[in-house]
Amino acid sequence: MVSGPVFGAPLPGAVGLSHLSPYDWEAADGLCGGSPHLHLVCTEAYVVTGGRGAVQTLSPDGHRDIPLRPGTVAWFTPGTVHRMVQGDGLRTTVLMQNSGLPEAGDAVFTFPPEVLADPGRYAAAAALPPGTGPETEAAARRRRDLAVEGYLGLREALVAGDAGPYREFQRAAARLVRDRVPVWRELWRAGALAAAERTGAHLDALAAGDPAHLGEATAYRAEPSRLGGFGMCGRRDEYALPGATVPYDGA
């Protein structure tokens, strides 16, 4: 078995992995939790390992408040605004499709429209100082509060039957990330697509009676590469895994 940092095969399906505890900071609506946001390309899943809480979502089927408790698995597709809410000691394992794309910024916060309309202003509001100290914590909380401000407006309109602001947020998010698509495409080719193509090659080999690829069998092990980082939804334990090559403060 190979121990230490992983530099070989990606996780199954080239997914990304982290562990997350939602923030216990109270927001404007009295709830504690993370920064609402959406992903443009990737599906995300929460596997609840401890405590209780919820994930709030906005999508074409309206607003949902999905309870989370140990054993629950909740997932949401691209374009779904999601906000993790802390209940009591909520702890999740996060699985992210297309490891490498989220690390390259496949997420947009629900900041108010005037912030989304200005790429420079958006980038400044989304950025955090390096490290895990008080300055970074304060910046993460300001970022969370600004995202909640925009989210509450989107939710109010959607609950009232007006999907216009939600749709406009999706369009604004797409405009913000458009220039990143070429980089994302290369990461997808090197990660999830390459993993699927390897499976196809293995099937072809087995159909031809050639199990040579089994001679390359091995195992890997990884420990968290950073503990307690400030992510989008909460304090985040990260892993340096194949395909996740760019620092990421999401989830």
Protein Blocks (a to p, Z undefined) as FASTA:
>chain_A
ZZhjdfbdcdehiiacddddddfbdcfkopacddddddfkbccddddfedjdddddddfk
bpadddddehiacdddehiacddddfehpacddddehihjlmnopacdfbdfklmmmmkl
mmmmmpccedjdfklmmmmmmmmmmmmmmmmmmmmmmmnopaklmmmmmmmmmmmmmmmm
mmmmmmmmmmmmmmmmmmmmmmmmmmnopaklmmmgccdddddfbghiacfklccddddd
ehiacccfeZZ
